[in-house]
C-alpha cells in the first residue's frame, strides 16, 4: 500500500502563526503535526508516501521532510496550485498510486491510535473504501456517517442540520484506485471544492462497499489554537518520562517530565508535569513551568510562569508574567512586566511592554 499526506491549505484560522509556515508544520509536543501522520503510516508498514503541498510556504515542507530518508520513508511531492478540496488533491496522485490500495492522512489530524490493524484489514478485504469514525458532541459541524450496524456505511453527508448519528468521518481514508474515476465525475461544492464526502457518497451510490472502524482513543482536527493546545496536552500526557539534561539542587519537579540533551534546569525553578523541554534549553530564575507545556529546542526561559502553552524553538522569555493557553512561535523574544495574559506571538517577534 501507499500513503498520501495532505499538506496544503492556507490555515487562515491559525493566523498569524501560519503566515510564515504551513499549519501542518506547527509543532505539537515539539513535533510538526503532519509528522504524526507520517509516523502512523510508517508504523503500519507504508513507506512510499506522497505529500501534497501548495501555497507560499511549500518549500519549508520540502526543507523539513526532504526525500523522507531521515524518517525511514520515501517521499514524493505533488503540488496543488490552489485549495480545491480533498478529492481534488487525491485525484492529483493517480499516477503515484497506480493500481495499489492507499491511505490518505490529513496533515492536521492527530490520532493516538495506531492504524496498523485497519491497514491490515483493508489490505485483505474486497472493500472499495474504509473510513475511520469518531463520536463527537457536535455532529452538525462534521462530515457524518450513517451505518448499518454490520460494519458497513449506509450514507455519508457533510455537516447535516439533522445528523442521523454522531459518528464523524475523521481525516483518514483507506481507498482503492476506483476512487479516481469517481473524482473525475464530481462537481464543485458551494465552496468551490471537490468534497471527499461527496466522493464517498457517490462511491456508495455506485454500489461499491465502504467499511468503517470506530475510534475510541483521542482524535483531534487541529483547526484552531485551542485545538492545538488541547492536542499538545494530550500528547504530553501519553509520553514516557525521560531526563537527559542537568538540574541544580533546589529544583522542584512533580509529575511527568521529559527534558532533552544539554538542557539545564537551574536552582529556584519549579516544574509541574506533564512538561516537555527540548534540547539545549536553559530554564532559570523564579520560573514555574507547567502543567501541559512543551518547550522547543534552544529556548531560554527565566522569571516567568507558563501553563497550558506551546513555546517553540529558539524562544527567549525573560519577564515576570504568567502565560496561559499561549503559543509563542520560533525565535521570538519576550520582555514583559505585567499580569497574566493569553498571547500568540509569531516567528521572529520581539515584544517589550
URFENTA-V931911 format. One record per pair of residues at least 12 apart in sequence whose C-alpha atoms are under 8 Angstrom apart, sorted by the first residue. I is the first residue (numbers start at 1). J is the second residue. If there is no record, write none. Layout:
# URFENTA-V931911
I_J ; I_J
This chain:
# URFENTA-V931911
1_46 ; 1_48 ; 1_100 ; 1_101 ; 1_102 ; 1_103 ; 1_123 ; 2_46 ; 2_47 ; 2_48 ; 2_49 ; 2_97 ; 2_100 ; 2_101 ; 2_102 ; 2_103 ; 3_41 ; 3_46 ; 3_47 ; 3_48 ; 3_49 ; 3_50 ; 3_102 ; 3_103 ; 3_104 ; 3_105 ; 4_49 ; 4_50 ; 4_51 ; 4_52 ; 4_90 ; 4_102 ; 4_103 ; 4_104 ; 4_105 ; 5_34 ; 5_37 ; 5_38 ; 5_49 ; 5_50 ; 5_51 ; 5_52 ; 5_104 ; 5_105 ; 5_106 ; 5_107 ; 6_51 ; 6_52 ; 6_53 ; 6_86 ; 6_89 ; 6_104 ; 6_105 ; 6_106 ; 6_107 ; 7_22 ; 7_24 ; 7_34 ; 7_51 ; 7_52 ; 7_53 ; 7_54 ; 7_106 ; 7_107 ; 7_108 ; 8_22 ; 8_52 ; 8_53 ; 8_54 ; 8_55 ; 8_58 ; 8_80 ; 8_83 ; 9_22 ; 9_54 ; 9_55 ; 9_82 ; 9_83 ; 10_22 ; 10_23 ; 10_55 ; 11_23 ; 11_223 ; 13_223 ; 13_224 ; 14_223 ; 14_224 ; 14_225 ; 16_344 ; 16_345 ; 16_346 ; 17_329 ; 17_344 ; 17_345 ; 17_346 ; 17_347 ; 20_57 ; 20_347 ; 21_57 ; 21_60 ; 22_57 ; 22_58 ; 22_60 ; 22_61 ; 23_108 ; 24_107 ; 24_108 ; 25_61 ; 27_312 ; 28_228 ; 28_229 ; 28_231 ; 28_232 ; 28_235 ; 28_294 ; 28_310 ; 29_232 ; 29_235 ; 29_236 ; 29_276 ; 29_294 ; 29_295 ; 29_310 ; 30_278 ; 30_294 ; 30_295 ; 30_296 ; 30_312 ; 33_107 ; 33_108 ; 33_109 ; 33_110 ; 34_106 ; 34_107 ; 34_108 ; 34_109 ; 35_107 ; 36_110 ; 36_111 ; 37_105 ; 37_106 ; 37_107 ; 37_109 ; 37_110 ; 37_111 ; 40_114 ; 40_115 ; 40_116 ; 41_115 ; 42_72 ; 42_73 ; 43_114 ; 43_116 ; 44_114 ; 44_115 ; 44_116 ; 44_117 ; 44_119 ; 45_116 ; 46_73 ; 47_72 ; 47_73 ; 47_74 ; 48_73 ; 48_74 ; 48_75 ; 48_76 ; 49_73 ; 49_74 ; 49_75 ; 49_76 ; 50_75 ; 50_76 ; 50_77 ; 50_78 ; 50_93 ; 50_96 ; 51_75 ; 51_76 ; 51_77 ; 51_78 ; 52_77 ; 52_78 ; 52_79 ; 52_80 ; 52_89 ; 53_77 ; 53_78 ; 53_79 ; 53_80 ; 54_79 ; 54_80 ; 54_81 ; 54_82 ; 54_83 ; 55_81 ; 55_82 ; 78_92 ; 78_93 ; 80_92 ; 83_193 ; 84_192 ; 84_193 ; 84_194 ; 85_193 ; 85_194 ; 85_195 ; 85_196 ; 86_193 ; 86_194 ; 86_195 ; 86_196 ; 87_183 ; 87_194 ; 87_195 ; 87_196 ; 87_199 ; 88_183 ; 88_193 ; 88_194 ; 88_195 ; 90_104 ; 90_180 ; 91_180 ; 91_183 ; 91_184 ; 94_177 ; 94_180 ; 97_177 ; 98_177 ; 99_176 ; 99_177 ; 100_176 ; 100_177 ; 101_123 ; 101_174 ; 101_175 ; 101_176 ; 101_177 ; 102_174 ; 102_175 ; 102_176 ; 103_172 ; 103_173 ; 103_174 ; 103_175 ; 104_171 ; 104_172 ; 104_173 ; 104_174 ; 104_175 ; 105_171 ; 105_172 ; 105_173 ; 106_171 ; 106_172 ; 108_221 ; 108_222 ; 108_223 ; 109_171 ; 109_219 ; 109_220 ; 109_221 ; 109_222 ; 110_218 ; 110_219 ; 110_220 ; 110_221 ; 110_222 ; 110_231 ; 111_217 ; 111_218 ; 111_219 ; 111_220 ; 112_217 ; 112_218 ; 112_219 ; 113_215 ; 113_217 ; 113_218 ; 118_213 ; 119_174 ; 122_174 ; 127_208 ; 127_209 ; 127_210 ; 127_211 ; 128_175 ; 128_176 ; 128_178 ; 128_208 ; 128_209 ; 128_210 ; 129_173 ; 129_174 ; 129_175 ; 129_176 ; 129_209 ; 129_210 ; 129_211 ; 130_173 ; 130_174 ; 130_175 ; 130_210 ; 130_211 ; 130_212 ; 130_213 ; 131_169 ; 131_170 ; 131_172 ; 131_173 ; 131_174 ; 131_210 ; 131_211 ; 131_212 ; 131_213 ; 132_169 ; 132_170 ; 132_171 ; 132_172 ; 132_173 ; 132_212 ; 132_213 ; 132_214 ; 132_215 ; 133_145 ; 133_167 ; 133_168 ; 133_169 ; 133_170 ; 133_212 ; 133_213 ; 133_214 ; 133_215 ; 134_166 ; 134_167 ; 134_168 ; 134_169 ; 134_170 ; 134_214 ; 134_215 ; 134_216 ; 134_219 ; 135_166 ; 135_167 ; 135_168 ; 135_214 ; 135_215 ; 135_216 ; 136_166 ; 136_167 ; 136_168 ; 137_166 ; 138_166 ; 139_159 ; 139_160 ; 139_163 ; 139_165 ; 139_166 ; 139_167 ; 139_168 ; 140_159 ; 140_160 ; 140_161 ; 140_162 ; 140_163 ; 141_159 ; 141_160 ; 142_158 ; 142_159 ; 142_160 ; 142_168 ; 142_169 ; 143_156 ; 143_157 ; 143_158 ; 143_159 ; 143_160 ; 143_168 ; 143_169 ; 143_197 ; 144_156 ; 144_157 ; 144_158 ; 144_159 ; 144_160 ; 144_163 ; 144_165 ; 144_166 ; 144_167 ; 144_168 ; 144_169 ; 145_157 ; 145_165 ; 145_167 ; 145_168 ; 145_169 ; 146_164 ; 146_165 ; 146_167 ; 151_211 ; 151_212 ; 151_213 ; 152_209 ; 152_210 ; 152_211 ; 152_212 ; 153_209 ; 153_210 ; 153_211 ; 153_212 ; 154_204 ; 155_201 ; 155_204 ; 156_197 ; 156_198 ; 156_200 ; 156_201 ; 157_197 ; 157_198 ; 157_201 ; 158_197 ; 158_198 ; 170_221 ; 171_221 ; 179_199 ; 179_203 ; 182_199 ; 182_202 ; 182_203 ; 183_199 ; 186_198 ; 186_199 ; 226_325 ; 229_308 ; 229_309 ; 229_310 ; 229_325 ; 229_326 ; 232_292 ; 232_293 ; 232_294 ; 232_310 ; 233_274 ; 233_292 ; 233_293 ; 233_308 ; 236_274 ; 236_275 ; 236_276 ; 236_292 ; 236_294 ; 237_256 ; 237_274 ; 237_292 ; 240_256 ; 240_258 ; 241_256 ; 241_257 ; 241_258 ; 242_257 ; 242_258 ; 242_259 ; 243_257 ; 243_258 ; 243_259 ; 243_260 ; 244_258 ; 244_259 ; 244_260 ; 244_261 ; 244_262 ; 244_263 ; 245_259 ; 245_260 ; 245_261 ; 245_262 ; 245_263 ; 245_264 ; 245_265 ; 245_279 ; 246_262 ; 246_263 ; 246_264 ; 246_265 ; 247_264 ; 247_265 ; 247_266 ; 247_267 ; 248_265 ; 248_266 ; 248_267 ; 249_266 ; 249_267 ; 250_266 ; 250_267 ; 250_268 ; 250_269 ; 251_265 ; 251_266 ; 251_267 ; 251_268 ; 251_269 ; 251_270 ; 251_271 ; 252_268 ; 252_269 ; 252_270 ; 252_271 ; 253_270 ; 253_271 ; 253_272 ; 253_273 ; 254_271 ; 254_272 ; 254_273 ; 255_272 ; 255_273 ; 255_274 ; 256_272 ; 256_273 ; 256_274 ; 256_275 ; 257_272 ; 257_273 ; 257_274 ; 257_275 ; 257_276 ; 258_275 ; 258_276 ; 258_277 ; 259_276 ; 259_277 ; 259_278 ; 259_279 ; 260_277 ; 260_278 ; 260_279 ; 260_280 ; 261_278 ; 261_279 ; 261_280 ; 262_279 ; 262_280 ; 262_281 ; 263_277 ; 263_278 ; 263_279 ; 263_280 ; 263_281 ; 263_282 ; 264_280 ; 264_281 ; 264_282 ; 264_283 ; 265_282 ; 265_283 ; 265_284 ; 266_282 ; 266_283 ; 266_284 ; 266_285 ; 267_284 ; 267_285 ; 268_284 ; 268_285 ; 268_286 ; 268_287 ; 269_283 ; 269_284 ; 269_285 ; 269_286 ; 269_287 ; 269_288 ; 269_289 ; 270_286 ; 270_287 ; 270_288 ; 270_289 ; 271_288 ; 271_289 ; 271_290 ; 271_291 ; 272_288 ; 272_289 ; 272_290 ; 272_291 ; 273_290 ; 273_291 ; 273_292 ; 273_293 ; 274_290 ; 274_291 ; 274_292 ; 274_293 ; 275_289 ; 275_290 ; 275_291 ; 275_292 ; 275_293 ; 275_294 ; 275_295 ; 276_293 ; 276_294 ; 276_295 ; 277_294 ; 277_295 ; 277_296 ; 277_297 ; 278_295 ; 278_296 ; 278_297 ; 278_298 ; 279_296 ; 279_297 ; 279_298 ; 280_297 ; 280_298 ; 280_299 ; 281_297 ; 281_298 ; 281_299 ; 281_300 ; 282_298 ; 282_299 ; 282_300 ; 282_301 ; 283_300 ; 283_301 ; 283_302 ; 284_301 ; 284_302 ; 284_303 ; 285_302 ; 285_303 ; 286_302 ; 286_303 ; 286_304 ; 287_301 ; 287_302 ; 287_303 ; 287_304 ; 287_305 ; 288_303 ; 288_304 ; 288_305 ; 288_306 ; 289_305 ; 289_306 ; 289_307 ; 290_305 ; 290_306 ; 290_307 ; 290_308 ; 291_307 ; 291_308 ; 292_307 ; 292_308 ; 292_309 ; 293_306 ; 293_307 ; 293_308 ; 293_309 ; 293_310 ; 293_311 ; 294_309 ; 294_310 ; 294_311 ; 294_312 ; 295_310 ; 295_311 ; 295_312 ; 295_313 ; 296_311 ; 296_312 ; 296_313 ; 296_314 ; 296_315 ; 297_312 ; 297_313 ; 297_314 ; 298_313 ; 298_314 ; 298_315 ; 299_312 ; 299_313 ; 299_314 ; 299_315 ; 299_316 ; 300_314 ; 300_315 ; 300_316 ; 300_317 ; 300_318 ; 301_315 ; 301_316 ; 301_317 ; 301_318 ; 302_317 ; 302_318 ; 302_319 ; 303_318 ; 303_319 ; 303_320 ; 303_321 ; 304_317 ; 304_318 ; 304_319 ; 304_320 ; 304_321 ; 304_322 ; 304_323 ; 305_320 ; 305_321 ; 305_322 ; 305_323 ; 306_322 ; 306_323 ; 306_324 ; 307_322 ; 307_323 ; 307_324 ; 307_325 ; 308_324 ; 308_325 ; 308_326 ; 309_323 ; 309_324 ; 309_325 ; 309_326 ; 309_327 ; 310_326 ; 310_327 ; 310_328 ; 311_327 ; 311_328 ; 311_329 ; 311_330 ; 312_327 ; 312_328 ; 312_329 ; 312_330 ; 312_331 ; 313_329 ; 313_330 ; 313_331 ; 314_330 ; 314_331 ; 314_332 ; 315_328 ; 315_329 ; 315_330 ; 315_331 ; 315_332 ; 315_333 ; 316_331 ; 316_332 ; 316_333 ; 316_334 ; 317_333 ; 317_334 ; 317_335 ; 318_334 ; 318_335 ; 318_336 ; 319_334 ; 319_335 ; 319_336 ; 319_337 ; 320_336 ; 320_337 ; 320_338 ; 321_336 ; 321_337 ; 321_338 ; 321_339 ; 321_340 ; 321_341 ; 322_339 ; 322_340 ; 322_341 ; 323_340 ; 323_341 ; 323_342 ; 323_343 ; 324_340 ; 324_341 ; 324_342 ; 325_342 ; 325_343 ; 326_342 ; 326_343 ; 326_344 ; 327_343 ; 327_344 ; 327_345 ; 328_343 ; 328_344 ; 328_345 ; 328_346 ; 328_347 ; 329_344 ; 329_345 ; 329_346 ; 329_347 ; 329_348 ; 330_346 ; 330_347 ; 330_348 ; 331_347 ; 331_348 ; 331_349 ; 332_345 ; 332_346 ; 332_347 ; 332_348 ; 332_349 ; 332_350 ; 333_348 ; 333_349 ; 333_350 ; 333_351 ; 334_350 ; 334_351 ; 334_352 ; 335_350 ; 335_351 ; 335_352 ; 335_353 ; 336_351 ; 336_352 ; 336_353 ; 337_353 ; 338_353
